Amino acid sequence: MSGKFLKVKCKCGSEQTMFSHATSLVNCNGCKAPLSHATGATAAIVGEVVEELK
Ligand SMILES: [Zn+2]
């Protein structure tokens, strides 16, 4: 399984680590807004990716 972890920043300012191939919705810890949409193989990131974690 390939993929990487991303640090995503929500528009509310909260940062959260998520898997780039998340298969389910990921919601912000702060405002509960969706940070990704599952689109099959790859998660569509809604927030701003601030860092890729190796
Ligand atoms: Zn938020």
mmCIF file of the protein (N, C-alpha, C, O) and its ligand, coordinates in Angstrom:
data_MODEL
# 
_entry.id   MODEL 
# 
loop_
_entity.id 
_entity.type 
_entity.pdbx_number_of_molecules 
1 polymer     1 
2 non-polymer 1 
# 
_entity_poly.entity_id                      1 
_entity_poly.type                           'polypeptide(L)' 
_entity_poly.nstd_linkage                   no 
_entity_poly.nstd_monomer                   no 
_entity_poly.pdbx_seq_one_letter_code       MSGKFLKVKCKCGSEQTMFSHATSLVNCNGCKAPLSHATGATAAIVGEVVEELK 
_entity_poly.pdbx_seq_one_letter_code_can   MSGKFLKVKCKCGSEQTMFSHATSLVNCNGCKAPLSHATGATAAIVGEVVEELK 
_entity_poly.pdbx_strand_id                 A 
# 
loop_
_entity_poly_seq.entity_id 
_entity_poly_seq.num 
_entity_poly_seq.mon_id 
_entity_poly_seq.hetero 
1 1  MET n 
1 2  SER n 
1 3  GLY n 
1 4  LYS n 
1 5  PHE n 
1 6  LEU n 
1 7  LYS n 
1 8  VAL n 
1 9  LYS n 
1 10 CYS n 
1 11 LYS n 
1 12 CYS n 
1 13 GLY n 
1 14 SER n 
1 15 GLU n 
1 16 GLN n 
1 17 THR n 
1 18 MET n 
1 19 PHE n 
1 20 SER n 
1 21 HIS n 
1 22 ALA n 
1 23 THR n 
1 24 SER n 
1 25 LEU n 
1 26 VAL n 
1 27 ASN n 
1 28 CYS n 
1 29 ASN n 
1 30 GLY n 
1 31 CYS n 
1 32 LYS n 
1 33 ALA n 
1 34 PRO n 
1 35 LEU n 
1 36 SER n 
1 37 HIS n 
1 38 ALA n 
1 39 THR n 
1 40 GLY n 
1 41 ALA n 
1 42 THR n 
1 43 ALA n 
1 44 ALA n 
1 45 ILE n 
1 46 VAL n 
1 47 GLY n 
1 48 GLU n 
1 49 VAL n 
1 50 VAL n 
1 51 GLU n 
1 52 GLU n 
1 53 LEU n 
1 54 LYS n 
# 
loop_
_struct_asym.id 
_struct_asym.entity_id 
A 1 
B 2 
# 
loop_
_chem_comp.id 
_chem_comp.type 
_chem_comp.mon_nstd_flag 
ALA 'L-peptide linking' y 
ASN 'L-peptide linking' y 
CYS 'L-peptide linking' y 
GLN 'L-peptide linking' y 
GLU 'L-peptide linking' y 
GLY 'peptide linking'   y 
HIS 'L-peptide linking' y 
ILE 'L-peptide linking' y 
LEU 'L-peptide linking' y 
LYS 'L-peptide linking' y 
MET 'L-peptide linking' y 
PHE 'L-peptide linking' y 
PRO 'L-peptide linking' y 
SER 'L-peptide linking' y 
THR 'L-peptide linking' y 
VAL 'L-peptide linking' y 
ZN  non-polymer         . 
# 
_pdbx_entity_nonpoly.entity_id   2 
_pdbx_entity_nonpoly.name        ? 
_pdbx_entity_nonpoly.comp_id     ZN 
# 
_pdbx_nonpoly_scheme.asym_id         B 
_pdbx_nonpoly_scheme.entity_id       2 
_pdbx_nonpoly_scheme.mon_id          ZN 
_pdbx_nonpoly_scheme.ndb_seq_num     1 
_pdbx_nonpoly_scheme.pdb_seq_num     101 
_pdbx_nonpoly_scheme.auth_seq_num    101 
_pdbx_nonpoly_scheme.pdb_mon_id      ZN 
_pdbx_nonpoly_scheme.auth_mon_id     ZN 
_pdbx_nonpoly_scheme.pdb_strand_id   A 
_pdbx_nonpoly_scheme.pdb_ins_code    . 
# 
loop_
_atom_site.group_PDB 
_atom_site.id 
_atom_site.type_symbol 
_atom_site.label_atom_id 
_atom_site.label_alt_id 
_atom_site.label_comp_id 
_atom_site.label_asym_id 
_atom_site.label_entity_id 
_atom_site.label_seq_id 
_atom_site.pdbx_PDB_ins_code 
_atom_site.Cartn_x 
_atom_site.Cartn_y 
_atom_site.Cartn_z 
_atom_site.occupancy 
_atom_site.B_iso_or_equiv 
_atom_site.pdbx_formal_charge 
_atom_site.auth_seq_id 
_atom_site.auth_comp_id 
_atom_site.auth_asym_id 
_atom_site.auth_atom_id 
_atom_site.pdbx_PDB_model_num 
ATOM   1   N  N  . MET A 1 1  ? 0.859   -1.196 0.000  1.00 0.00 ? 1   MET A N  1 
ATOM   2   C  CA . MET A 1 1  ? 0.000   0.000  0.000  1.00 0.00 ? 1   MET A CA 1 
ATOM   3   C  C  . MET A 1 1  ? 0.887   1.236  0.000  1.00 0.00 ? 1   MET A C  1 
ATOM   4   O  O  . MET A 1 1  ? 1.746   1.396  0.867  1.00 0.00 ? 1   MET A O  1 
ATOM   5   N  N  . SER A 1 2  ? 0.677   2.085  -0.956 1.00 0.00 ? 2   SER A N  1 
ATOM   6   C  CA . SER A 1 2  ? 1.474   3.299  -1.052 1.00 0.00 ? 2   SER A CA 1 
ATOM   7   C  C  . SER A 1 2  ? 0.688   4.475  -0.504 1.00 0.00 ? 2   SER A C  1 
ATOM   8   O  O  . SER A 1 2  ? -0.520  4.399  -0.280 1.00 0.00 ? 2   SER A O  1 
ATOM   9   N  N  . GLY A 1 3  ? 1.399   5.540  -0.303 1.00 0.00 ? 3   GLY A N  1 
ATOM   10  C  CA . GLY A 1 3  ? 0.759   6.725  0.245  1.00 0.00 ? 3   GLY A CA 1 
ATOM   11  C  C  . GLY A 1 3  ? 1.662   7.349  1.261  1.00 0.00 ? 3   GLY A C  1 
ATOM   12  O  O  . GLY A 1 3  ? 2.715   6.811  1.604  1.00 0.00 ? 3   GLY A O  1 
ATOM   13  N  N  . LYS A 1 4  ? 1.247   8.469  1.730  1.00 0.00 ? 4   LYS A N  1 
ATOM   14  C  CA . LYS A 1 4  ? 2.052   9.173  2.710  1.00 0.00 ? 4   LYS A CA 1 
ATOM   15  C  C  . LYS A 1 4  ? 1.131   9.955  3.633  1.00 0.00 ? 4   LYS A C  1 
ATOM   16  O  O  . LYS A 1 4  ? -0.054  10.151 3.366  1.00 0.00 ? 4   LYS A O  1 
ATOM   17  N  N  . PHE A 1 5  ? 1.734   10.389 4.725  1.00 0.00 ? 5   PHE A N  1 
ATOM   18  C  CA . PHE A 1 5  ? 0.959   11.180 5.654  1.00 0.00 ? 5   PHE A CA 1 
ATOM   19  C  C  . PHE A 1 5  ? 1.171   12.659 5.354  1.00 0.00 ? 5   PHE A C  1 
ATOM   20  O  O  . PHE A 1 5  ? 2.283   13.104 5.072  1.00 0.00 ? 5   PHE A O  1 
ATOM   21  N  N  . LEU A 1 6  ? 0.108   13.380 5.422  1.00 0.00 ? 6   LEU A N  1 
ATOM   22  C  CA . LEU A 1 6  ? 0.149   14.802 5.118  1.00 0.00 ? 6   LEU A CA 1 
ATOM   23  C  C  . LEU A 1 6  ? -0.317  15.591 6.328  1.00 0.00 ? 6   LEU A C  1 
ATOM   24  O  O  . LEU A 1 6  ? -1.238  15.192 7.041  1.00 0.00 ? 6   LEU A O  1 
ATOM   25  N  N  . LYS A 1 7  ? 0.340   16.712 6.538  1.00 0.00 ? 7   LYS A N  1 
ATOM   26  C  CA . LYS A 1 7  ? -0.166  17.642 7.540  1.00 0.00 ? 7   LYS A CA 1 
ATOM   27  C  C  . LYS A 1 7  ? -1.010  18.671 6.801  1.00 0.00 ? 7   LYS A C  1 
ATOM   28  O  O  . LYS A 1 7  ? -0.509  19.408 5.952  1.00 0.00 ? 7   LYS A O  1 
ATOM   29  N  N  . VAL A 1 8  ? -2.262  18.711 7.126  1.00 0.00 ? 8   VAL A N  1 
ATOM   30  C  CA . VAL A 1 8  ? -3.207  19.564 6.412  1.00 0.00 ? 8   VAL A CA 1 
ATOM   31  C  C  . VAL A 1 8  ? -3.706  20.648 7.344  1.00 0.00 ? 8   VAL A C  1 
ATOM   32  O  O  . VAL A 1 8  ? -4.052  20.393 8.498  1.00 0.00 ? 8   VAL A O  1 
ATOM   33  N  N  . LYS A 1 9  ? -3.736  21.839 6.831  1.00 0.00 ? 9   LYS A N  1 
ATOM   34  C  CA . LYS A 1 9  ? -4.215  22.972 7.617  1.00 0.00 ? 9   LYS A CA 1 
ATOM   35  C  C  . LYS A 1 9  ? -5.592  23.373 7.125  1.00 0.00 ? 9   LYS A C  1 
ATOM   36  O  O  . LYS A 1 9  ? -5.805  23.639 5.942  1.00 0.00 ? 9   LYS A O  1 
ATOM   37  N  N  . CYS A 1 10 ? -6.496  23.407 8.047  1.00 0.00 ? 10  CYS A N  1 
ATOM   38  C  CA . CYS A 1 10 ? -7.862  23.814 7.736  1.00 0.00 ? 10  CYS A CA 1 
ATOM   39  C  C  . CYS A 1 10 ? -7.934  25.331 7.653  1.00 0.00 ? 10  CYS A C  1 
ATOM   40  O  O  . CYS A 1 10 ? -7.049  26.031 8.146  1.00 0.00 ? 10  CYS A O  1 
ATOM   41  N  N  . LYS A 1 11 ? -8.988  25.832 7.029  1.00 0.00 ? 11  LYS A N  1 
ATOM   42  C  CA . LYS A 1 11 ? -9.141  27.276 6.930  1.00 0.00 ? 11  LYS A CA 1 
ATOM   43  C  C  . LYS A 1 11 ? -9.377  27.920 8.289  1.00 0.00 ? 11  LYS A C  1 
ATOM   44  O  O  . LYS A 1 11 ? -9.244  29.135 8.433  1.00 0.00 ? 11  LYS A O  1 
ATOM   45  N  N  . CYS A 1 12 ? -9.728  27.111 9.289  1.00 0.00 ? 12  CYS A N  1 
ATOM   46  C  CA . CYS A 1 12 ? -9.904  27.651 10.638 1.00 0.00 ? 12  CYS A CA 1 
ATOM   47  C  C  . CYS A 1 12 ? -8.574  27.768 11.369 1.00 0.00 ? 12  CYS A C  1 
ATOM   48  O  O  . CYS A 1 12 ? -8.513  28.343 12.456 1.00 0.00 ? 12  CYS A O  1 
ATOM   49  N  N  . GLY A 1 13 ? -7.498  27.222 10.776 1.00 0.00 ? 13  GLY A N  1 
ATOM   50  C  CA . GLY A 1 13 ? -6.185  27.332 11.380 1.00 0.00 ? 13  GLY A CA 1 
ATOM   51  C  C  . GLY A 1 13 ? -5.727  26.079 12.080 1.00 0.00 ? 13  GLY A C  1 
ATOM   52  O  O  . GLY A 1 13 ? -4.562  25.977 12.462 1.00 0.00 ? 13  GLY A O  1 
ATOM   53  N  N  . SER A 1 14 ? -6.610  25.131 12.257 1.00 0.00 ? 14  SER A N  1 
ATOM   54  C  CA . SER A 1 14 ? -6.253  23.888 12.931 1.00 0.00 ? 14  SER A CA 1 
ATOM   55  C  C  . SER A 1 14 ? -5.482  22.981 11.985 1.00 0.00 ? 14  SER A C  1 
ATOM   56  O  O  . SER A 1 14 ? -5.852  22.838 10.820 1.00 0.00 ? 14  SER A O  1 
ATOM   57  N  N  . GLU A 1 15 ? -4.408  22.367 12.479 1.00 0.00 ? 15  GLU A N  1 
ATOM   58  C  CA . GLU A 1 15 ? -3.621  21.456 11.666 1.00 0.00 ? 15  GLU A CA 1 
ATOM   59  C  C  . GLU A 1 15 ? -3.858  20.028 12.105 1.00 0.00 ? 15  GLU A C  1 
ATOM   60  O  O  . GLU A 1 15 ? -4.078  19.747 13.283 1.00 0.00 ? 15  GLU A O  1 
ATOM   61  N  N  . GLN A 1 16 ? -3.809  19.150 11.152 1.00 0.00 ? 16  GLN A N  1 
ATOM   62  C  CA . GLN A 1 16 ? -4.148  17.758 11.421 1.00 0.00 ? 16  GLN A CA 1 
ATOM   63  C  C  . GLN A 1 16 ? -3.362  16.871 10.482 1.00 0.00 ? 16  GLN A C  1 
ATOM   64  O  O  . GLN A 1 16 ? -3.161  17.218 9.318  1.00 0.00 ? 16  GLN A O  1 
ATOM   65  N  N  . THR A 1 17 ? -2.916  15.732 10.975 1.00 0.00 ? 17  THR A N  1 
ATOM   66  C  CA . THR A 1 17 ? -2.204  14.779 10.136 1.00 0.00 ? 17  THR A CA 1 
ATOM   67  C  C  . THR A 1 17 ? -3.186  13.751 9.608  1.00 0.00 ? 17  THR A C  1 
ATOM   68  O  O  . THR A 1 17 ? -3.980  13.188 10.361 1.00 0.00 ? 17  THR A O  1 
ATOM   69  N  N  . MET A 1 18 ? -3.123  13.514 8.319  1.00 0.00 ? 18  MET A N  1 
ATOM   70  C  CA . MET A 1 18 ? -4.012  12.526 7.716  1.00 0.00 ? 18  MET A CA 1 
ATOM   71  C  C  . MET A 1 18 ? -3.250  11.743 6.660  1.00 0.00 ? 18  MET A C  1 
ATOM   72  O  O  . MET A 1 18 ? -2.210  12.181 6.169  1.00 0.00 ? 18  MET A O  1 
ATOM   73  N  N  . PHE A 1 19 ? -3.774  10.600 6.328  1.00 0.00 ? 19  PHE A N  1 
ATOM   74  C  CA . PHE A 1 19 ? -3.168  9.757  5.314  1.00 0.00 ? 19  PHE A CA 1 
ATOM   75  C  C  . PHE A 1 19 ? -3.619  10.231 3.934  1.00 0.00 ? 19  PHE A C  1 
ATOM   76  O  O  . PHE A 1 19 ? -4.787  10.553 3.717  1.00 0.00 ? 19  PHE A O  1 
ATOM   77  N  N  . SER A 1 20 ? -2.662  10.263 3.010  1.00 0.00 ? 20  SER A N  1 
ATOM   78  C  CA . SER A 1 20 ? -2.983  10.792 1.682  1.00 0.00 ? 20  SER A CA 1 
ATOM   79  C  C  . SER A 1 20 ? -3.971  9.901  0.930  1.00 0.00 ? 20  SER A C  1 
ATOM   80  O  O  . SER A 1 20 ? -4.646  10.351 0.004  1.00 0.00 ? 20  SER A O  1 
ATOM   81  N  N  . HIS A 1 21 ? -4.046  8.659  1.331  1.00 0.00 ? 21  HIS A N  1 
ATOM   82  C  CA . HIS A 1 21 ? -4.976  7.755  0.668  1.00 0.00 ? 21  HIS A CA 1 
ATOM   83  C  C  . HIS A 1 21 ? -6.110  7.361  1.620  1.00 0.00 ? 21  HIS A C  1 
ATOM   84  O  O  . HIS A 1 21 ? -6.585  6.225  1.617  1.00 0.00 ? 21  HIS A O  1 
ATOM   85  N  N  . ALA A 1 22 ? -6.514  8.305  2.407  1.00 0.00 ? 22  ALA A N  1 
ATOM   86  C  CA . ALA A 1 22 ? -7.623  8.043  3.320  1.00 0.00 ? 22  ALA A CA 1 
ATOM   87  C  C  . ALA A 1 22 ? -8.847  7.607  2.525  1.00 0.00 ? 22  ALA A C  1 
ATOM   88  O  O  . ALA A 1 22 ? -9.179  8.195  1.495  1.00 0.00 ? 22  ALA A O  1 
ATOM   89  N  N  . THR A 1 23 ? -9.501  6.586  3.011  1.00 0.00 ? 23  THR A N  1 
ATOM   90  C  CA . THR A 1 23 ? -10.645 6.062  2.275  1.00 0.00 ? 23  THR A CA 1 
ATOM   91  C  C  . THR A 1 23 ? -11.959 6.515  2.886  1.00 0.00 ? 23  THR A C  1 
ATOM   92  O  O  . THR A 1 23 ? -13.033 6.096  2.456  1.00 0.00 ? 23  THR A O  1 
ATOM   93  N  N  . SER A 1 24 ? -11.869 7.355  3.870  1.00 0.00 ? 24  SER A N  1 
ATOM   94  C  CA . SER A 1 24 ? -13.088 7.880  4.457  1.00 0.00 ? 24  SER A CA 1 
ATOM   95  C  C  . SER A 1 24 ? -12.930 9.377  4.680  1.00 0.00 ? 24  SER A C  1 
ATOM   96  O  O  . SER A 1 24 ? -11.823 9.912  4.618  1.00 0.00 ? 24  SER A O  1 
ATOM   97  N  N  . LEU A 1 25 ? -14.002 10.016 4.928  1.00 0.00 ? 25  LEU A N  1 
ATOM   98  C  CA . LEU A 1 25 ? -13.953 11.449 5.176  1.00 0.00 ? 25  LEU A CA 1 
ATOM   99  C  C  . LEU A 1 25 ? -13.128 11.748 6.416  1.00 0.00 ? 25  LEU A C  1 
ATOM   100 O  O  . LEU A 1 25 ? -13.230 11.060 7.432  1.00 0.00 ? 25  LEU A O  1 
ATOM   101 N  N  . VAL A 1 26 ? -12.321 12.773 6.314  1.00 0.00 ? 26  VAL A N  1 
ATOM   102 C  CA . VAL A 1 26 ? -11.578 13.249 7.469  1.00 0.00 ? 26  VAL A CA 1 
ATOM   103 C  C  . VAL A 1 26 ? -12.103 14.638 7.798  1.00 0.00 ? 26  VAL A C  1 
ATOM   104 O  O  . VAL A 1 26 ? -12.179 15.517 6.939  1.00 0.00 ? 26  VAL A O  1 
ATOM   105 N  N  . ASN A 1 27 ? -12.457 14.809 9.049  1.00 0.00 ? 27  ASN A N  1 
ATOM   106 C  CA . ASN A 1 27 ? -12.989 16.095 9.466  1.00 0.00 ? 27  ASN A CA 1 
ATOM   107 C  C  . ASN A 1 27 ? -11.997 16.816 10.357 1.00 0.00 ? 27  ASN A C  1 
ATOM   108 O  O  . ASN A 1 27 ? -11.218 16.197 11.082 1.00 0.00 ? 27  ASN A O  1 
ATOM   109 N  N  . CYS A 1 28 ? -12.040 18.125 10.289 1.00 0.00 ? 28  CYS A N  1 
ATOM   110 C  CA . CYS A 1 28 ? -11.177 18.961 11.102 1.00 0.00 ? 28  CYS A CA 1 
ATOM   111 C  C  . CYS A 1 28 ? -11.474 18.747 12.585 1.00 0.00 ? 28  CYS A C  1 
ATOM   112 O  O  . CYS A 1 28 ? -12.627 18.629 12.999 1.00 0.00 ? 28  CYS A O  1 
ATOM   113 N  N  . ASN A 1 29 ? -10.402 18.702 13.366 1.00 0.00 ? 29  ASN A N  1 
ATOM   114 C  CA . ASN A 1 29 ? -10.595 18.557 14.808 1.00 0.00 ? 29  ASN A CA 1 
ATOM   115 C  C  . ASN A 1 29 ? -11.180 19.817 15.427 1.00 0.00 ? 29  ASN A C  1 
ATOM   116 O  O  . ASN A 1 29 ? -11.822 19.770 16.475 1.00 0.00 ? 29  ASN A O  1 
ATOM   117 N  N  . GLY A 1 30 ? -10.949 20.936 14.767 1.00 0.00 ? 30  GLY A N  1 
ATOM   118 C  CA . GLY A 1 30 ? -11.383 22.206 15.332 1.00 0.00 ? 30  GLY A CA 1 
ATOM   119 C  C  . GLY A 1 30 ? -12.811 22.560 14.988 1.00 0.00 ? 30  GLY A C  1 
ATOM   120 O  O  . GLY A 1 30 ? -13.650 22.740 15.871 1.00 0.00 ? 30  GLY A O  1 
ATOM   121 N  N  . CYS A 1 31 ? -13.086 22.661 13.682 1.00 0.00 ? 31  CYS A N  1 
ATOM   122 C  CA . CYS A 1 31 ? -14.388 23.175 13.258 1.00 0.00 ? 31  CYS A CA 1 
ATOM   123 C  C  . CYS A 1 31 ? -15.266 22.113 12.620 1.00 0.00 ? 31  CYS A C  1 
ATOM   124 O  O  . CYS A 1 31 ? -16.403 22.384 12.234 1.00 0.00 ? 31  CYS A O  1 
ATOM   125 N  N  . LYS A 1 32 ? -14.727 20.888 12.511 1.00 0.00 ? 32  LYS A N  1 
ATOM   126 C  CA . LYS A 1 32 ? -15.486 19.746 11.977 1.00 0.00 ? 32  LYS A CA 1 
ATOM   127 C  C  . LYS A 1 32 ? -15.758 19.848 10.485 1.00 0.00 ? 32  LYS A C  1 
ATOM   128 O  O  . LYS A 1 32 ? -16.546 19.074 9.942  1.00 0.00 ? 32  LYS A O  1 
ATOM   129 N  N  . ALA A 1 33 ? -15.118 20.788 9.827  1.00 0.00 ? 33  ALA A N  1 
ATOM   130 C  CA . ALA A 1 33 ? -15.275 20.858 8.379  1.00 0.00 ? 33  ALA A CA 1 
ATOM   131 C  C  . ALA A 1 33 ? -14.519 19.703 7.735  1.00 0.00 ? 33  ALA A C  1 
ATOM   132 O  O  . ALA A 1 33 ? -13.499 19.268 8.270  1.00 0.00 ? 33  ALA A O  1 
ATOM   133 N  N  . PRO A 1 34 ? -14.988 19.200 6.611  1.00 0.00 ? 34  PRO A N  1 
ATOM   134 C  CA . PRO A 1 34 ? -14.282 18.111 5.943  1.00 0.00 ? 34  PRO A CA 1 
ATOM   135 C  C  . PRO A 1 34 ? -12.941 18.575 5.401  1.00 0.00 ? 34  PRO A C  1 
ATOM   136 O  O  . PRO A 1 34 ? -12.846 19.630 4.773  1.00 0.00 ? 34  PRO A O  1 
ATOM   137 N  N  . LEU A 1 35 ? -11.899 17.776 5.650  1.00 0.00 ? 35  LEU A N  1 
ATOM   138 C  CA . LEU A 1 35 ? -10.568 18.088 5.126  1.00 0.00 ? 35  LEU A CA 1 
ATOM   139 C  C  . LEU A 1 35 ? -10.226 17.228 3.927  1.00 0.00 ? 35  LEU A C  1 
ATOM   140 O  O  . LEU A 1 35 ? -9.258  17.515 3.223  1.00 0.00 ? 35  LEU A O  1 
ATOM   141 N  N  . SER A 1 36 ? -10.976 16.208 3.685  1.00 0.00 ? 36  SER A N  1 
ATOM   142 C  CA . SER A 1 36 ? -10.740 15.387 2.502  1.00 0.00 ? 36  SER A CA 1 
ATOM   143 C  C  . SER A 1 36 ? -12.041 14.727 2.084  1.00 0.00 ? 36  SER A C  1 
ATOM   144 O  O  . SER A 1 36 ? -12.945 14.495 2.887  1.00 0.00 ? 36  SER A O  1 
ATOM   145 N  N  . HIS A 1 37 ? -12.094 14.439 0.811  1.00 0.00 ? 37  HIS A N  1 
ATOM   146 C  CA . HIS A 1 37 ? -13.190 13.650 0.282  1.00 0.00 ? 37  HIS A CA 1 
ATOM   147 C  C  . HIS A 1 37 ? -12.587 12.386 -0.298 1.00 0.00 ? 37  HIS A C  1 
ATOM   148 O  O  . HIS A 1 37 ? -11.612 12.453 -1.046 1.00 0.00 ? 37  HIS A O  1 
ATOM   149 N  N  . ALA A 1 38 ? -13.136 11.267 0.026  1.00 0.00 ? 38  ALA A N  1 
ATOM   150 C  CA . ALA A 1 38 ? -12.655 10.026 -0.542 1.00 0.00 ? 38  ALA A CA 1 
ATOM   151 C  C  . ALA A 1 38 ? -13.138 9.925  -1.980 1.00 0.00 ? 38  ALA A C  1 
ATOM   152 O  O  . ALA A 1 38 ? -14.336 10.001 -2.252 1.00 0.00 ? 38  ALA A O  1 
ATOM   153 N  N  . THR A 1 39 ? -12.198 9.753  -2.891 1.00 0.00 ? 39  THR A N  1 
ATOM   154 C  CA . THR A 1 39 ? -12.556 9.664  -4.307 1.00 0.00 ? 39  THR A CA 1 
ATOM   155 C  C  . THR A 1 39 ? -12.010 8.382  -4.900 1.00 0.00 ? 39  THR A C  1 
ATOM   156 O  O  . THR A 1 39 ? -11.427 8.396  -5.984 1.00 0.00 ? 39  THR A O  1 
ATOM   157 N  N  . GLY A 1 40 ? -12.189 7.292  -4.212 1.00 0.00 ? 40  GLY A N  1 
ATOM   158 C  CA . GLY A 1 40 ? -11.670 6.034  -4.697 1.00 0.00 ? 40  GLY A CA 1 
ATOM   159 C  C  . GLY A 1 40 ? -10.283 5.776  -4.154 1.00 0.00 ? 40  GLY A C  1 
ATOM   160 O  O  . GLY A 1 40 ? -10.120 5.470  -2.973 1.00 0.00 ? 40  GLY A O  1 
ATOM   161 N  N  . ALA A 1 41 ? -9.260  5.901  -5.027 1.00 0.00 ? 41  ALA A N  1 
ATOM   162 C  CA . ALA A 1 41 ? -7.910  5.525  -4.629 1.00 0.00 ? 41  ALA A CA 1 
ATOM   163 C  C  . ALA A 1 41 ? -7.225  6.609  -3.803 1.00 0.00 ? 41  ALA A C  1 
ATOM   164 O  O  . ALA A 1 41 ? -6.438  6.314  -2.904 1.00 0.00 ? 41  ALA A O  1 
ATOM   165 N  N  . THR A 1 42 ? -7.527  7.845  -4.112 1.00 0.00 ? 42  THR A N  1 
ATOM   166 C  CA . THR A 1 42 ? -6.794  8.937  -3.495 1.00 0.00 ? 42  THR A CA 1 
ATOM   167 C  C  . THR A 1 42 ? -7.756  9.892  -2.818 1.00 0.00 ? 42  THR A C  1 
ATOM   168 O  O  . THR A 1 42 ? -8.838  10.177 -3.331 1.00 0.00 ? 42  THR A O  1 
ATOM   169 N  N  . ALA A 1 43 ? -7.351  10.375 -1.676 1.00 0.00 ? 43  ALA A N  1 
ATOM   170 C  CA . ALA A 1 43 ? -8.165  11.353 -0.986 1.00 0.00 ? 43  ALA A CA 1 
ATOM   171 C  C  . ALA A 1 43 ? -7.977  12.717 -1.635 1.00 0.00 ? 43  ALA A C  1 
ATOM   172 O  O  . ALA A 1 43 ? -6.852  13.126 -1.921 1.00 0.00 ? 43  ALA A O  1 
ATOM   173 N  N  . ALA A 1 44 ? -9.068  13.411 -1.863 1.00 0.00 ? 44  ALA A N  1 
ATOM   174 C  CA . ALA A 1 44 ? -8.995  14.766 -2.382 1.00 0.00 ? 44  ALA A CA 1 
ATOM   175 C  C  . ALA A 1 44 ? -8.902  15.719 -1.199 1.00 0.00 ? 44  ALA A C  1 
ATOM   176 O  O  . ALA A 1 44 ? -9.836  15.850 -0.407 1.00 0.00 ? 44  ALA A O  1 
ATOM   177 N  N  . ILE A 1 45 ? -7.769  16.371 -1.099 1.00 0.00 ? 45  ILE A N  1 
ATOM   178 C  CA . ILE A 1 45 ? -7.528  17.230 0.041  1.00 0.00 ? 45  ILE A CA 1 
ATOM   179 C  C  . ILE A 1 45 ? -8.255  18.553 -0.142 1.00 0.00 ? 45  ILE A C  1 
ATOM   180 O  O  . ILE A 1 45 ? -8.123  19.206 -1.177 1.00 0.00 ? 45  ILE A O  1 
ATOM   181 N  N  . VAL A 1 46 ? -9.004  18.934 0.846  1.00 0.00 ? 46  VAL A N  1 
ATOM   182 C  CA . VAL A 1 46 ? -9.736  20.193 0.785  1.00 0.00 ? 46  VAL A CA 1 
ATOM   183 C  C  . VAL A 1 46 ? -8.914  21.311 1.419  1.00 0.00 ? 46  VAL A C  1 
ATOM   184 O  O  . VAL A 1 46 ? -8.895  22.436 0.920  1.00 0.00 ? 46  VAL A O  1 
ATOM   185 N  N  . GLY A 1 47 ? -8.244  21.000 2.506  1.00 0.00 ? 47  GLY A N  1 
ATOM   186 C  CA . GLY A 1 47 ? -7.467  22.010 3.197  1.00 0.00 ? 47  GLY A CA 1 
ATOM   187 C  C  . GLY A 1 47 ? -6.128  22.239 2.524  1.00 0.00 ? 47  GLY A C  1 
ATOM   188 O  O  . GLY A 1 47 ? -5.874  21.718 1.438  1.00 0.00 ? 47  GLY A O  1 
ATOM   189 N  N  . GLU A 1 48 ? -5.292  23.000 3.152  1.00 0.00 ? 48  GLU A N  1 
ATOM   190 C  CA . GLU A 1 48 ? -3.969  23.315 2.628  1.00 0.00 ? 48  GLU A CA 1 
ATOM   191 C  C  . GLU A 1 48 ? -2.947  22.327 3.182  1.00 0.00 ? 48  GLU A C  1 
ATOM   192 O  O  . GLU A 1 48 ? -2.825  22.160 4.396  1.00 0.00 ? 48  GLU A O  1 
ATOM   193 N  N  . VAL A 1 49 ? -2.212  21.671 2.278  1.00 0.00 ? 49  VAL A N  1 
ATOM   194 C  CA . VAL A 1 49 ? -1.163  20.747 2.713  1.00 0.00 ? 49  VAL A CA 1 
ATOM   195 C  C  . VAL A 1 49 ? 0.062   21.557 3.092  1.00 0.00 ? 49  VAL A C  1 
ATOM   196 O  O  . VAL A 1 49 ? 0.660   22.221 2.245  1.00 0.00 ? 49  VAL A O  1 
ATOM   197 N  N  . VAL A 1 50 ? 0.430   21.505 4.345  1.00 0.00 ? 50  VAL A N  1 
ATOM   198 C  CA . VAL A 1 50 ? 1.556   22.307 4.814  1.00 0.00 ? 50  VAL A CA 1 
ATOM   199 C  C  . VAL A 1 50 ? 2.843   21.487 4.886  1.00 0.00 ? 50  VAL A C  1 
ATOM   200 O  O  . VAL A 1 50 ? 3.937   22.052 4.905  1.00 0.00 ? 50  VAL A O  1 
ATOM   201 N  N  . GLU A 1 51 ? 2.721   20.163 4.925  1.00 0.00 ? 51  GLU A N  1 
ATOM   202 C  CA . GLU A 1 51 ? 3.907   19.340 5.072  1.00 0.00 ? 51  GLU A CA 1 
ATOM   203 C  C  . GLU A 1 51 ? 3.585   17.913 4.660  1.00 0.00 ? 51  GLU A C  1 
ATOM   204 O  O  . GLU A 1 51 ? 2.490   17.405 4.902  1.00 0.00 ? 51  GLU A O  1 
ATOM   205 N  N  . GLU A 1 52 ? 4.582   17.273 4.023  1.00 0.00 ? 52  GLU A N  1 
ATOM   206 C  CA . GLU A 1 52 ? 4.467   15.846 3.739  1.00 0.00 ? 52  GLU A CA 1 
ATOM   207 C  C  . GLU A 1 52 ? 5.391   15.114 4.694  1.00 0.00 ? 52  GLU A C  1 
ATOM   208 O  O  . GLU A 1 52 ? 6.578   15.427 4.785  1.00 0.00 ? 52  GLU A O  1 
ATOM   209 N  N  . LEU A 1 53 ? 4.851   14.153 5.397  1.00 0.00 ? 53  LEU A N  1 
ATOM   210 C  CA . LEU A 1 53 ? 5.626   13.403 6.387  1.00 0.00 ? 53  LEU A CA 1 
ATOM   211 C  C  . LEU A 1 53 ? 6.096   12.107 5.750  1.00 0.00 ? 53  LEU A C  1 
ATOM   212 O  O  . LEU A 1 53 ? 5.293   11.326 5.238  1.00 0.00 ? 53  LEU A O  1 
ATOM   213 N  N  . LYS A 1 54 ? 7.372   11.891 5.786  1.00 0.00 ? 54  LYS A N  1 
ATOM   214 C  CA . LYS A 1 54 ? 7.925   10.680 5.181  1.00 0.00 ? 54  LYS A CA 1 
ATOM   215 C  C  . LYS A 1 54 ? 7.792   9.477  6.124  1.00 0.00 ? 54  LYS A C  1 
ATOM   216 O  O  . LYS A 1 54 ? 8.207   8.372  5.776  1.00 0.00 ? 54  LYS A O  1 
HETATM 217 ZN ZN . ZN  B 2 .  ? -11.216 23.617 10.800 1.00 0.00 2 101 ZN  A ZN 1 
# 
